Amino acid sequence: MAKMMNQVGVIAGGIGFLVAIVLGLLIGLGAMAEPAFLASMLIVIGLFVGALNITIKERVPFVVGVLGIGAGAGIVSLTPIVGGVFEAILQYISLIALPAGVVVGVALVFMGRK
């Protein structure tokens, strides 16, 4: 049962990251408006990824990586020409990564590093 739940989390995370990249590209290039429903869906997927996929050994490196994604989303916008596209992509990826990081961070605080 645990292995099946892990597979569900992996598939959901993969689909979520693909959707985030495509949305970021389309919105960054101005080809579509920002869809609120899809952004909410990415947040829910991020919560599932954080709850189902991250093992005890991966917790600290995952949280550090999430912090890097969150910081990079704002800094990348300073890049001329393609900065807006990269910023949009990272913002949508962060809609998955940051909720997952919150779940893992709460687990670290309450369950410890072990």
C-alpha positions, 0 to 999 in steps of 0.5 A, spaced: 500 500 500 505 504 501 509 503 495 502 504 491 501 511 495 509 513 493 507 511 485 501 516 486 505 521 489 511 521 483 506 521 478 502 527 481 508 530 482 511 529 475 504 531 472 504 537 476 511 539 474 510 539 467 503 543 468 507 548 471 513 549 466 507 549 460 503 554 464 510 558 466 512 558 458 505 560 456 504 566 461 511 568 460 510 569 453 504 572 454 500 567 450 494 566 456 492 569 462 493 566 469 488 561 470 486 561 478 484 554 478 490 551 475 494 554 480 490 552 486 491 545 483 498 545 483 498 547 490 494 541 492 499 537 488 505 540 492 501 538 498 501 531 496 508 531 494 510 533 500 506 528 504 507 522 500 514 522 496 519 525 501 523 520 505 526 522 512 533 522 509 531 527 504 527 532 508 533 537 510 536 537 502 528 538 500 527 544 504 534 547 502 532 546 495 525 549 496 528 555 499 533 556 493 527 555 488 523 560 492 529 565 492 530 564 485 523 566 483 524 573 484 531 574 482 531 571 475 526 576 473 532 581 473 535 577 467 534 581 461 530 578 455 528 571 458 527 573 465 520 574 465 519 567 462 524 564 467 520 568 472 513 565 470 516 558 470 519 558 477 513 561 480 509 556 477 514 550 480 514 554 486 506 553 487 508 545 487 515 546 491 513 551 497 507 547 499 511 541 499 516 544 503 511 546 508 509 539 509 516 537 510 518 543 514 512 541 519 514 534 519 521 536 521 519 540 526 514 536 530 518 529 528 525 531 528 530 529 523 531 522 526 
